[in-house]
Amino acid sequence: MNAAMRIMNVRMGAVTLLTMTLLITLMGALGVVWMRQQITRSADKIKYYEMELQEIDRKKAFVDTRIAKAHSPENLIQRIGNRLVAPKSRQVVWVNETFRGDSNVLEQDLPTAPSKAVAKLDQVLIDAVKARAKEVGLGTIH
């Protein structure tokens, strides 16, 4: 009986080993299928986010174009039209403080009252805007 028990134990061991091998193989195959599904889901998410990013880029380009058009001199002149006038003295605020430019040039005090140069510059700018308005056909600006 001892020999029969050994044969039975060997057969049981072989069956157990075969069963465990099949079980591990099956679990590995299921793991591979699960990983492929996860890869597919991740790829789908990436594709979705890339499409969203393209849509956002398209909308941003559209808005940037609208902003550039709104800030163009021709559009500003057209919108302002005849209402463009020099600022009144009460609309200008003069600050008395020290200003240091970029690259540490000389310090200079800002003027406390409008000078003739500032008034002349204002007039030159107003004349340039009026000339440009006349050029684009908006008529005379007062």
Secondary structure, DSSP 8 states (H G I E B T S, - for coil): -HHHHHHHHHHHHHHHHHHHHHHHHHHHHHHHHHHHHHHHHHHHHHHHHHHHHHHHHHHHHHHHHHHHHHTSHHHHHHHHGGG-----GGG------EE--GGG---EE--SS--HHHHHHHHHHHHHHHHHHHHTT-----
